Amino acid sequence: MNKSFLVVGAMALFGWAACSKSSSTPDPITPTTETLELTQPSYFPPLVYDLKSNPLTYDGFQLGRSLFYDGLLSRNGTIACGTCHQQAVAFTHHGHDLSHGIDDKIGM
């Protein structure tokens, strides 16, 4: 009986501690406005996208990189864009005309 009371009491204490409000509120994350300059090779066609309306920022670049390599965004949560579009081969799926997607479906 004493062990049961002790276990239930400990669980109640831990539950109360886990659910109690913290006295300090964490500071919200403030995105930086540090912009990046796009250097475009002379042999590239001109940009169509107007970067003035949505400038490149360091935080935006890091977010894009994280999303590109995150497999959780795929239909079944296993394949990231970077799985097939490899940086070492100019973001192509080297040796394939089309990428092999989920369930090994070509181009999906």
C-alpha positions as CSV (number, residue, x, y, z in Angstrom):
1,M,0.0,0.0,0.0
2,N,2.8,2.4,0.9
3,K,4.6,1.7,-2.5
4,S,1.4,2.4,-4.4
5,F,0.8,5.6,-2.5
6,L,4.4,6.7,-3.1
7,V,4.2,5.9,-6.9
8,V,0.9,7.7,-7.3
9,G,2.2,10.7,-5.3
10,A,5.4,10.9,-7.3
11,M,3.4,10.8,-10.6
12,A,1.1,13.5,-9.4
13,L,4.0,15.7,-8.4
14,F,5.8,15.2,-11.8
15,G,2.5,15.9,-13.6
16,W,1.9,19.1,-11.7
17,A,5.5,20.2,-12.3
18,A,5.3,19.5,-16.0
19,C,2.0,21.3,-16.4
20,S,2.8,24.3,-14.3
21,K,3.4,27.6,-16.1
22,S,6.9,28.9,-16.3
23,S,7.5,32.2,-14.7
24,S,9.6,33.4,-17.6
25,T,8.4,33.6,-21.2
26,P,11.0,32.8,-23.8
27,D,11.9,35.6,-26.2
28,P,10.4,35.2,-29.6
29,I,12.7,34.4,-32.4
30,T,13.5,37.6,-34.4
31,P,14.5,36.9,-38.0
32,T,17.5,38.8,-39.2
33,T,17.2,41.2,-42.1
34,E,20.7,40.5,-43.3
35,T,20.4,40.4,-47.1
36,L,22.5,38.3,-49.4
37,E,23.8,39.5,-52.8
38,L,23.2,37.3,-55.7
39,T,26.2,37.0,-58.0
40,Q,25.0,35.7,-61.4
41,P,27.5,34.4,-64.0
42,S,27.6,36.4,-67.2
43,Y,26.5,33.4,-69.3
44,F,23.3,32.9,-67.3
45,P,20.1,34.3,-68.7
46,P,18.7,37.3,-66.9
47,L,16.6,36.8,-63.8
48,V,12.8,36.9,-64.3
49,Y,12.0,37.1,-60.6
50,D,12.1,40.5,-59.0
51,L,14.3,40.2,-55.9
52,K,13.3,43.7,-54.8
53,S,9.8,42.5,-53.8
54,N,11.2,39.6,-51.8
55,P,15.0,40.1,-51.2
56,L,17.3,37.2,-50.4
57,T,18.1,37.0,-46.7
58,Y,20.4,34.8,-44.7
59,D,17.5,33.4,-42.7
60,G,15.5,32.7,-45.9
61,F,18.5,30.9,-47.4
62,Q,18.9,28.7,-44.3
63,L,15.2,27.9,-44.3
64,G,15.3,26.9,-48.0
65,R,18.3,24.7,-47.4
66,S,16.6,23.0,-44.4
67,L,13.5,22.3,-46.4
68,F,15.4,21.0,-49.4
69,Y,17.1,18.4,-47.3
70,D,14.1,17.5,-45.1
71,G,12.6,14.2,-46.0
72,L,9.5,14.8,-43.8
73,L,8.0,17.0,-46.5
74,S,7.6,14.1,-49.0
75,R,4.4,12.1,-49.2
76,N,5.7,9.3,-47.0
77,G,8.3,11.3,-45.1
78,T,11.3,9.5,-46.4
79,I,12.7,11.3,-49.4
80,A,14.1,14.9,-49.5
81,C,14.6,16.9,-52.6
82,G,18.3,16.6,-51.9
83,T,18.1,12.8,-52.1
84,C,17.9,12.9,-55.8
85,H,18.9,16.5,-56.7
86,Q,22.5,16.2,-55.4
87,Q,24.6,19.3,-55.0
88,A,27.8,17.5,-56.1
89,V,26.3,17.0,-59.6
90,A,24.7,20.5,-60.1
91,F,21.5,19.4,-58.3
92,T,20.7,16.7,-60.9
93,H,20.0,13.1,-60.4
94,H,23.2,11.9,-62.0
95,G,22.8,9.1,-64.5
96,H,19.0,9.4,-64.7
97,D,16.9,11.4,-67.2
98,L,14.2,11.6,-64.5
99,S,14.4,11.3,-60.7
100,H,13.2,8.2,-59.0
101,G,10.7,9.3,-56.4
102,I,8.6,7.6,-53.7
103,D,7.8,4.0,-54.5
104,D,10.5,4.2,-57.2
105,K,8.1,6.1,-59.5
106,I,10.0,7.8,-62.3
107,G,9.7,11.6,-62.2
108,M,7.3,11.6,-59.2
